[in-house]
Amino acid sequence: MEAAFAVYLVRAMRAAASEEAAIPGGGVYEGFIEDALGRCLAERGSLGLARALYAGLSRRAGAETQNGLKESGRQADNPVGGDE
């Protein structure tokens, strides 16, 4: 998923760039270069998207778990609930 987004990002940046910033070789080879650059960015973790998504989802899941425990009257250290 991160590689597909990185390729899309590279293509969008290249399309927005002026003709002077065009990739040497142009034409058919531009797609190959964009794909390779996008995959390389994703493989090296240069964008950090996977880490950021994981961290955000983990925080959200933890908050939802804590909210669910509070609403049910349970505590994290007392999963049975009540005043036991």
MOFEN-V481244 format. One record per residue. RES is the residue in three letters. PHI is phi in whole degrees, 0 to 359 (* if undefined). PSI is psi in whole degrees, 0 to 359 (NA if undefined). D_LAST is the distance of its C-alpha to the last C-alpha in Angstrom with 1 decimal. Layout:
# MOFEN-V481244
res=RES phi=PHI psi=PSI d_last=D_LAST
res=RES phi=PHI psi=PSI d_last=D_LAST
This chain:
# MOFEN-V481244
res=MET phi=* psi=316 d_last=46.3
res=GLU phi=295 psi=323 d_last=46.9
res=ALA phi=294 psi=318 d_last=50.4
res=ALA phi=297 psi=319 d_last=51.3
res=PHE phi=293 psi=320 d_last=50.2
res=ALA phi=297 psi=319 d_last=52.1
res=VAL phi=297 psi=315 d_last=55.2
res=TYR phi=300 psi=318 d_last=54.9
res=LEU phi=297 psi=315 d_last=54.5
res=VAL phi=298 psi=316 d_last=57.6
res=ARG phi=296 psi=319 d_last=59.6
res=ALA phi=294 psi=320 d_last=58.7
res=MET phi=294 psi=319 d_last=59.6
res=ARG phi=294 psi=320 d_last=62.9
res=ALA phi=294 psi=327 d_last=63.8
res=ALA phi=280 psi=341 d_last=63.2
res=ALA phi=286 psi=157 d_last=65.3
res=SER phi=288 psi=168 d_last=69.0
res=GLU phi=299 psi=330 d_last=71.7
res=GLU phi=294 psi=337 d_last=72.4
res=ALA phi=263 psi=14 d_last=68.9
res=ALA phi=296 psi=153 d_last=69.4
res=ILE phi=287 psi=130 d_last=68.6
res=PRO phi=301 psi=140 d_last=71.8
res=GLY phi=100 psi=326 d_last=73.1
res=GLY phi=45 psi=195 d_last=71.7
res=GLY phi=54 psi=232 d_last=71.9
res=VAL phi=299 psi=324 d_last=70.3
res=TYR phi=288 psi=339 d_last=69.0
res=GLU phi=302 psi=317 d_last=66.8
res=GLY phi=299 psi=319 d_last=64.3
res=PHE phi=296 psi=317 d_last=64.1
res=ILE phi=294 psi=317 d_last=63.7
res=GLU phi=298 psi=316 d_last=61.0
res=ASP phi=299 psi=313 d_last=59.1
res=ALA phi=296 psi=316 d_last=59.5
res=LEU phi=295 psi=317 d_last=58.4
res=GLY phi=298 psi=315 d_last=55.3
res=ARG phi=296 psi=319 d_last=54.2
res=CYS phi=297 psi=316 d_last=54.9
res=LEU phi=301 psi=315 d_last=52.8
res=ALA phi=291 psi=317 d_last=49.9
res=GLU phi=296 psi=324 d_last=50.2
res=ARG phi=276 psi=353 d_last=50.3
res=GLY phi=72 psi=22 d_last=47.3
res=SER phi=299 psi=328 d_last=49.6
res=LEU phi=275 psi=332 d_last=48.0
res=GLY phi=72 psi=19 d_last=44.4
res=LEU phi=293 psi=317 d_last=43.3
res=ALA phi=299 psi=315 d_last=41.1
res=ARG phi=298 psi=316 d_last=39.2
res=ALA phi=294 psi=318 d_last=38.9
res=LEU phi=297 psi=315 d_last=37.7
res=TYR phi=298 psi=315 d_last=35.1
res=ALA phi=297 psi=316 d_last=33.8
res=GLY phi=295 psi=316 d_last=33.7
res=LEU phi=291 psi=324 d_last=32.0
res=SER phi=295 psi=316 d_last=29.4
res=ARG phi=298 psi=317 d_last=28.5
res=ARG phi=295 psi=316 d_last=28.4
res=ALA phi=297 psi=320 d_last=26.2
res=GLY phi=295 psi=319 d_last=23.8
res=ALA phi=294 psi=319 d_last=23.8
res=GLU phi=294 psi=323 d_last=23.4
res=THR phi=295 psi=314 d_last=20.4
res=GLN phi=297 psi=318 d_last=18.7
res=ASN phi=296 psi=321 d_last=19.9
res=GLY phi=295 psi=321 d_last=18.5
res=LEU phi=293 psi=319 d_last=15.0
res=LYS phi=296 psi=318 d_last=15.3
res=GLU phi=294 psi=329 d_last=16.8
res=SER phi=272 psi=356 d_last=14.2
res=GLY phi=84 psi=7 d_last=11.3
res=ARG phi=266 psi=163 d_last=10.1
res=GLN phi=240 psi=157 d_last=10.7
res=ALA phi=301 psi=325 d_last=13.1
res=ASP phi=271 psi=357 d_last=11.1
res=ASN phi=225 psi=80 d_last=8.1
res=PRO phi=292 psi=349 d_last=10.3
res=VAL phi=282 psi=327 d_last=8.2
res=GLY phi=96 psi=176 d_last=7.2
res=GLY phi=77 psi=196 d_last=5.7
res=ASP phi=256 psi=35 d_last=3.8
res=GLU phi=285 psi=NA d_last=0.0
